[in-house]
Amino acid sequence: MYFQSQKKLTAKQARWQDFLAEFDFTFEYKPGKANVVADALSHKADLAAIISSTCSNVIDDINECMQHDLVAKQLLILA
């Protein structure tokens, strides 16, 4: 697989490669019709939209609270 043999990795890819190295696994190609689990997940667009919206609301709430938190403000200044 290309990911495992790639010469240059981004920092994120390197972290994933280190994490995945702890497991014994193999990749197996499955043609579209045989890949039922992936197909079922790909049809859940409505669920993905709900999750995305919920996450967005949570992030907005956190940002709002941080504006009123003195310690958070100081940390943001130092960052």
Secondary structure, 3 states (H helix, E strand, C coil): CHHHHCCCCCHHHHHHHHHHCCCCCCCCCCCHHHCHHHHHHHCCHHHHHHHHHHHHHHHHHHHHHHHHCHHHHHHHHHC
